[in-house]
Amino acid sequence: MFIKNGSNRKSVIEIKKETVLTDKQNSIYSGLSNIGEEIASFYLDGIKIINSENLATKSYLLAHIGREIEGEIRGILAPPKKSKKCKTCNQIIHEEDEHINSICEALNLNIDHPLVKKWHKLKFFRFAHRHGGFKEPRDESIILEKWRDFEDILGLLLGSYYNLIIRVLDQVLKNEDPPKGYLKKISNLLKKDAFRNYFFNNLKSKFWLKYLKDYKYFSPHKNPIPYELSGREGYKTPYWPELKYLEKIAVESLKEEDKEIEKDILEIINKIISYKNKDNKRIDNSRTDLSILKILCTLPTNNINDLHLIFIEEALNTRWGNHLFARTLCEEFIPKLIKDQAKALILGLLEIILSFMEERDKLGREYKTIIEEYIFNDFLDKNKEGIADLCGEEASGIGIKRIEEIIDKDEFEFDIHSIWTIKDEEQPRSTDSYEYQIVVNGK
């Protein structure tokens, strides 16, 4: 049905050098190219035939091409329930009622709508074959008029109103379990970011996971790399839409206790978080990291191990800001581990989030937690009892170790002038500070 876009595909600029296309024809060719090179090539050759001189069989050739394009589009949007083959060319043809009904279904319009009537009147299949070898060739003006009507229809279908590509994707999404080779056929459609985002945001069936995995849609090197915006300051962190689907399937697998899906998901994310490029560096995409953390929040705790703790530490040290990641970690992931009494994992995470950074300015130096202070404060306030009940002594030991590390750098950092008391009394500095929280909430 769809043909994968190959290296021989020509751009509109290259096409224009060979064939003069109007703006409308350029738009149609570009839209058909989103479906596949084959159907777009049929259209381009149709234009070449129209512009050719001295072709006595022009009407037949153009009717053949029109039938191929029209039948393909109708077959995509309204797959035939019954079919017959033409005795002359062995191509699938349709009965009259089926033909117009499939047009109605494709456009989601009733039989009396002007566009349905206009499409139904094309009937290219009636003009594609010879009408008697002893007769004069058919007058090309009939087919040229039909071709102009066809271009009007294609212009509407491929424009924003009918949005053919979205309708095609909607048909694809109806397949709970895709036929063999289906993903290879639609790969051309998913090359444009807008269509790929639409597809994966709306894909819900877990049965697609195996095929997506087999066709390398989750390959770690496909994790989008943040890039600098041209003409202005700043960077853009691209979204990896395939992970949106993975998040949904992870939730579903938890509800259904689907161990096979769970295993596939774990394998996918483990490969992503372990990936290093040729410079032995991870791809620092904070949006990807957040999606993976959300998936980890849904997976059974017995799947979480040291590999994931390493990932969390690397993700917190992103250059793009870890606000959303840190909130999800502290509000969802760690409370889940506390509930599941995953003592070793909690202690490993405390080692990470109780680590500090040293910042210097004209007034001196300051020690800050790896996550924002108010998130850190809120986390300790809400979870200190659960941590204390599960591993209070070990957690305190981590806090004491951090205090000793800071005192080694600055022996006056924890003196009476910094923290007057561990009681709930007014302090001379912010109670959100790293030093205050690690002493008062860690007591």
C-alpha distance (Angstrom), angle and dihedral (degrees) to the residues before:
residue distance angle dihedral
M1 . . .
F2 3.79 . .
I3 3.77 127.3 .
K4 3.79 120.3 -144.2
N5 3.77 112.6 -116.1
G6 3.79 108.7 -106.2
S7 3.77 135.6 -160.2
N8 3.83 91.8 -98.0
R9 3.78 94.4 64.8
K10 3.81 111.2 124.1
S11 3.78 125.0 -137.2
V12 3.79 121.8 -124.6
I13 3.82 88.6 -106.2
E14 3.82 91.3 55.0
I15 3.80 90.6 45.9
K16 3.80 91.0 52.8
K17 3.78 90.7 57.6
E18 3.80 89.2 60.8
T19 3.80 103.0 29.0
V20 3.78 128.9 26.1
L21 3.80 108.7 -127.4
T22 3.77 127.2 -174.2
D23 3.80 119.4 -131.2
K24 3.78 88.7 -101.5
Q25 3.81 92.2 51.6
N26 3.80 91.0 46.7
S27 3.79 88.9 54.3
I28 3.81 92.5 49.0
Y29 3.80 92.8 47.2
S30 3.81 91.4 49.2
G31 3.81 91.6 48.6
L32 3.80 93.2 49.1
S33 3.81 89.3 47.6
N34 3.80 87.9 61.9
I35 3.80 87.3 62.9
G36 3.77 96.4 44.1
E37 3.78 146.1 -51.1
E38 3.78 93.5 -108.7
I39 3.80 97.7 58.9
A40 3.83 90.9 42.2
S41 3.81 90.0 50.9
F42 3.80 90.8 53.5
Y43 3.80 89.2 55.1
L44 3.81 93.4 46.8
D45 3.78 91.6 50.4
G46 3.79 88.3 49.6
I47 3.82 88.8 58.9
K48 3.80 90.2 48.0
I49 3.80 90.4 52.1
I50 3.82 91.3 50.2
N51 3.80 90.4 51.4
S52 3.80 93.3 45.7
E53 3.77 121.2 100.8
N54 3.79 128.7 -146.4
L55 3.82 95.7 27.0
A56 3.78 106.0 138.7
T57 3.82 91.2 -175.9
K58 3.82 94.7 49.4
S59 3.81 93.7 120.5
Y60 3.82 92.7 52.9
L61 3.81 94.5 46.4
L62 3.79 92.5 47.4
A63 3.81 91.9 47.2
H64 3.81 90.0 51.8
I65 3.80 91.4 51.5
G66 3.80 93.1 44.4
R67 3.80 90.3 51.2
E68 3.81 92.0 50.5
I69 3.81 93.4 51.3
E70 3.80 95.7 40.8
G71 3.79 93.1 46.0
E72 3.79 92.4 48.4
I73 3.80 93.7 51.3
R74 3.78 93.0 44.9
G75 3.80 90.6 46.0
I76 3.79 90.9 53.1
L77 3.78 96.1 48.0
A78 3.79 97.4 37.1
P79 3.81 111.2 20.2
P80 3.84 109.2 -149.3
K81 3.78 118.2 -107.9
K82 3.79 93.4 -161.9
S83 3.75 129.6 23.9
K84 3.79 142.4 -179.9
K85 3.77 130.3 -164.2
C86 3.75 125.1 -123.1
K87 3.82 109.2 -113.9
T88 3.80 91.0 -143.0
C89 3.83 102.3 48.9
N90 3.82 102.4 10.1
Q91 3.82 91.0 -124.5
I92 3.81 122.1 141.6
I93 3.80 113.9 -97.3
H94 3.78 131.3 -178.1
E95 3.77 136.6 -137.3
E96 3.80 116.9 -106.7
D97 3.80 95.4 -106.5
E98 3.76 92.0 44.2
H99 3.80 90.4 49.1
I100 3.79 96.1 55.7
N101 3.80 92.7 38.1
S102 3.78 90.6 54.9
I103 3.82 89.6 50.9
C104 3.80 89.9 52.4
E105 3.79 90.3 49.1
A106 3.81 92.5 46.3
L107 3.81 92.7 52.2
N108 3.80 96.4 32.5
L109 3.79 88.1 -129.4
N110 3.80 133.9 124.5
I111 3.77 123.8 -101.9
D112 3.82 93.8 -103.1
H113 3.79 95.7 56.1
P114 3.86 112.5 118.6
L115 3.80 92.6 -128.0
V116 3.80 91.8 53.1
K117 3.79 90.5 50.1
K118 3.79 92.1 47.4
W119 3.80 92.1 50.8
H120 3.81 93.3 45.2
K121 3.81 91.8 52.5
L122 3.80 91.6 61.2
K123 3.83 94.7 77.1
F124 3.79 93.3 166.6
F125 3.79 90.4 174.1
R126 3.82 89.8 71.8
F127 3.80 91.7 59.9
A128 3.80 101.4 38.5
H129 3.82 97.1 87.4
R130 3.78 134.3 56.1
H131 3.78 115.2 -87.3
G132 3.76 96.6 -150.0
G133 3.78 129.1 -25.4
F134 3.83 91.2 -131.6
K135 3.84 93.0 55.9
E136 3.79 132.0 85.8
P137 3.82 115.5 -93.9
R138 3.78 112.8 -86.9
D139 3.80 117.1 -90.5
E140 3.80 106.6 -98.3
S141 3.83 93.8 -148.7
I142 3.84 90.5 78.7
I143 3.79 92.9 56.9
L144 3.80 93.7 40.9
E145 3.80 89.3 56.9
K146 3.80 90.5 48.7
W147 3.81 90.3 47.7
R148 3.82 90.5 54.5
D149 3.80 89.5 51.3
F150 3.79 88.7 47.6
E151 3.81 91.3 53.4
D152 3.81 89.1 51.7
I153 3.81 89.0 54.3
L154 3.80 92.9 45.7
G155 3.79 90.3 49.3
L156 3.81 89.9 55.8
L157 3.80 94.3 43.2
L158 3.77 94.5 49.1
G159 3.80 94.5 41.8
S160 3.78 126.8 85.1
Y161 3.82 96.5 -89.8
Y162 3.81 100.4 63.9
N163 3.82 94.4 15.5
L164 3.78 98.8 -160.5
I165 3.81 95.8 -163.9
I166 3.80 93.0 55.8
R167 3.80 89.2 48.3
V168 3.79 89.4 50.6
L169 3.79 90.7 51.1
D170 3.79 90.1 48.4
Q171 3.79 88.9 56.5
V172 3.79 90.3 48.8
L173 3.81 91.1 49.5
K174 3.80 90.6 57.4
N175 3.81 88.8 71.3
E176 3.80 106.7 95.4
D177 3.78 90.7 -172.8
P178 3.83 111.3 25.0
P179 3.80 118.2 -134.1
K180 3.80 117.8 -108.9
G181 3.79 112.1 -75.4
Y182 3.81 92.8 11.5
L183 3.80 95.3 125.0
K184 3.77 92.0 53.4
K185 3.77 88.5 53.9
I186 3.81 95.5 52.0
S187 3.80 96.1 40.4
N188 3.81 90.9 102.0
L189 3.81 90.8 57.7
L190 3.79 91.7 53.6
K191 3.78 96.1 54.3
K192 3.80 93.2 86.6
D193 3.79 113.1 77.7
A194 3.81 94.6 -135.2
F195 3.81 93.5 54.0
R196 3.80 93.0 41.8
N197 3.79 91.2 51.4
Y198 3.81 90.9 48.6
F199 3.79 92.7 48.7
F200 3.79 98.4 49.1
N201 3.79 94.1 39.5
N202 3.80 88.8 57.1
L203 3.81 100.8 35.6
K204 3.81 109.3 106.4
S205 3.79 109.0 157.4
K206 3.79 114.6 106.9
F207 3.81 89.8 -152.5
W208 3.80 90.3 76.2
L209 3.81 91.9 63.4
K210 3.80 96.5 81.9
Y211 3.81 92.5 50.2
L212 3.80 93.6 45.6
K213 3.78 88.8 50.3
D214 3.81 92.9 47.6
Y215 3.81 91.2 49.7
K216 3.84 90.6 52.4
Y217 3.80 97.4 -115.6
F218 3.81 88.9 144.1
S219 3.80 97.0 44.5
P220 3.84 107.4 144.9
H221 3.80 94.3 -126.9
K222 3.82 88.3 62.7
N223 3.80 90.3 67.1
P224 3.85 99.9 119.4
I225 3.80 116.1 -111.9
P226 3.84 117.7 -134.9
Y227 3.79 111.8 -114.8
E228 3.77 139.1 -165.1
L229 3.78 116.5 -99.7
S230 3.77 114.6 -120.0
G231 3.78 120.0 -120.8
R232 3.77 95.7 11.7
E233 3.75 141.3 52.1
G234 3.76 121.8 -88.2
Y235 3.77 142.5 50.2
K236 3.78 135.3 -98.9
T237 3.79 121.8 -136.3
P238 3.83 106.8 -153.2
Y239 3.78 121.2 -141.3
W240 3.81 121.9 -123.0
P241 3.84 101.2 -140.5
E242 3.80 94.4 -168.0
L243 3.81 88.2 70.2
K244 3.81 91.3 59.3
Y245 3.78 87.1 63.4
L246 3.80 90.4 45.9
E247 3.81 90.6 53.9
K248 3.82 90.7 54.3
I249 3.79 93.6 47.3
A250 3.80 91.3 48.5
V251 3.82 90.3 57.5
E252 3.80 90.6 47.1
S253 3.80 93.3 49.3
L254 3.81 90.0 52.7
K255 3.81 91.9 52.6
E256 3.79 93.3 46.7
E257 3.82 95.2 36.1
D258 3.79 88.4 -129.6
K259 3.81 102.3 175.9
E260 3.81 94.8 -175.6
I261 3.81 92.8 56.0
E262 3.79 89.6 42.9
K263 3.80 90.1 53.9
D264 3.82 92.5 50.0
I265 3.80 92.7 48.5
L266 3.79 92.3 49.5
E267 3.80 91.3 49.5
I268 3.81 91.1 50.7
I269 3.81 97.0 49.8
N270 3.80 93.2 41.9
K271 3.80 89.8 56.8
I272 3.79 91.4 47.9
I273 3.81 95.8 50.4
S274 3.82 92.3 43.8
Y275 3.79 94.6 50.7
K276 3.81 119.9 116.2
N277 3.80 125.6 -178.3
K278 3.79 126.5 -131.0
D279 3.83 88.8 -78.0
N280 3.81 89.5 54.2
K281 3.81 91.9 -111.1
R282 3.78 130.2 129.5
I283 3.79 121.7 -120.7
D284 3.80 103.5 -101.6
N285 3.80 101.7 -145.7
S286 3.81 110.5 148.2
R287 3.82 93.0 -166.0
T288 3.79 91.8 55.1
D289 3.81 90.1 46.6
L290 3.80 91.1 52.5
S291 3.82 92.0 50.8
I292 3.79 91.2 50.9
L293 3.80 91.5 49.3
K294 3.82 89.9 51.5
I295 3.78 88.9 52.1
L296 3.82 90.6 49.9
C297 3.81 87.8 52.6
T298 3.81 89.7 61.1
L299 3.80 99.4 42.6
P300 3.83 119.5 90.6
T301 3.80 111.0 -90.4
N302 3.80 92.7 -120.5
N303 3.82 87.3 71.3
I304 3.81 93.2 60.3
N305 3.80 117.2 95.3
D306 3.80 144.4 153.7
L307 3.81 91.6 -68.9
H308 3.79 88.7 65.3
L309 3.80 92.7 47.3
I310 3.80 89.2 54.6
F311 3.80 88.7 50.4
I312 3.82 91.7 50.5
E313 3.79 91.8 51.1
E314 3.81 91.7 49.3
A315 3.81 92.0 46.4
L316 3.82 92.1 51.3
N317 3.80 88.9 54.2
T318 3.81 93.0 57.4
R319 3.79 118.7 139.1
W320 3.81 90.6 -134.8
G321 3.82 100.5 65.1
N322 3.78 126.2 -88.7
H323 3.81 101.4 -137.7
L324 3.83 99.0 122.3
F325 3.79 93.1 36.6
A326 3.82 92.4 50.4
R327 3.80 92.4 48.0
T328 3.80 92.4 50.7
L329 3.78 90.0 46.3
C330 3.80 94.1 50.3
E331 3.80 99.4 35.8
E332 3.81 101.1 39.5
F333 3.79 116.0 9.1
I334 3.80 103.2 46.1
P335 3.85 94.5 40.4
K336 3.84 86.8 53.4
L337 3.82 89.7 53.4
I338 3.80 91.1 47.7
K339 3.80 90.1 51.2
D340 3.81 90.0 50.0
Q341 3.83 90.0 45.6
A342 3.79 92.9 -125.6
K343 3.78 93.6 168.0
A344 3.82 99.2 172.7
L345 3.80 92.6 49.1
I346 3.80 92.6 47.9
L347 3.79 92.1 51.5
G348 3.81 89.6 48.3
L349 3.80 90.6 52.4
L350 3.82 92.3 46.7
E351 3.79 88.2 55.7
I352 3.81 86.8 56.6
I353 3.80 103.2 42.1
L354 3.81 94.4 40.3
S355 3.79 89.8 56.6
F356 3.80 114.7 107.2
M357 3.77 142.8 -147.6
E358 3.78 126.2 -138.8
E359 3.78 117.2 -134.6
R360 3.80 124.4 -173.2
D361 3.79 130.8 -159.8
K362 3.80 137.7 154.6
L363 3.81 90.9 -73.8
G364 3.77 94.4 53.8
R365 3.75 134.6 -95.3
E366 3.78 132.9 -38.5
Y367 3.78 132.8 -164.9
K368 3.79 118.9 -136.3
T369 3.76 135.0 -178.7
I370 3.81 118.6 -110.9
I371 3.82 88.4 -112.2
E372 3.79 127.7 51.3
E373 3.79 112.8 -74.0
Y374 3.80 97.6 -121.4
I375 3.83 91.0 50.8
F376 3.80 89.2 47.7
N377 3.83 90.8 47.9
D378 3.81 93.1 48.3
F379 3.81 91.8 46.8
L380 3.81 94.0 52.9
D381 3.79 92.6 43.3
K382 3.82 93.8 53.0
N383 3.81 100.0 36.8
K384 3.81 107.4 32.5
E385 3.81 93.2 95.4
G386 3.80 93.1 50.4
I387 3.80 90.9 47.0
A388 3.80 92.0 46.1
D389 3.79 92.2 52.0
L390 3.80 92.8 48.9
C391 3.80 104.3 36.0
G392 3.79 108.6 -9.7
E393 3.79 98.0 147.6
E394 3.82 94.7 48.0
A395 3.81 91.6 45.0
S396 3.79 90.9 51.7
G397 3.78 88.4 50.8
I398 3.82 90.1 57.1
G399 3.81 90.2 49.7
I400 3.81 92.1 49.3
K401 3.80 90.3 49.2
R402 3.81 90.3 54.4
I403 3.81 90.8 49.3
E404 3.80 90.7 51.6
E405 3.81 90.9 49.5
I406 3.81 90.9 54.2
I407 3.82 93.3 44.7
D408 3.80 87.9 53.6
K409 3.79 86.6 59.6
D410 3.81 97.0 38.1
E411 3.79 119.4 10.6
F412 3.83 92.8 -165.3
E413 3.82 97.1 52.8
F414 3.82 94.6 97.5
D415 3.83 99.2 34.1
I416 3.81 125.1 125.3
H417 3.78 91.9 -87.5
S418 3.80 90.7 61.5
I419 3.80 99.8 42.8
W420 3.80 117.8 15.8
T421 3.78 98.0 -176.2
I422 3.78 143.4 -9.8
K423 3.80 89.9 -129.6
D424 3.77 123.7 97.3
E425 3.79 94.6 -91.4
E426 3.78 130.8 126.8
Q427 3.77 111.8 -74.1
P428 3.82 126.2 -151.2
R429 3.84 90.6 -127.3
S430 3.80 137.5 33.6
T431 3.79 115.4 -57.6
D432 3.82 86.4 -145.2
S433 3.78 90.9 67.1
Y434 3.78 119.3 118.2
E435 3.81 93.0 -120.7
Y436 3.81 93.8 50.8
Q437 3.80 94.4 47.2
I438 3.77 96.7 46.5
V439 3.82 90.8 51.2
V440 3.81 103.8 35.1
N441 3.80 101.2 34.7
G442 3.77 91.2 34.9
K443 3.78 94.6 53.1
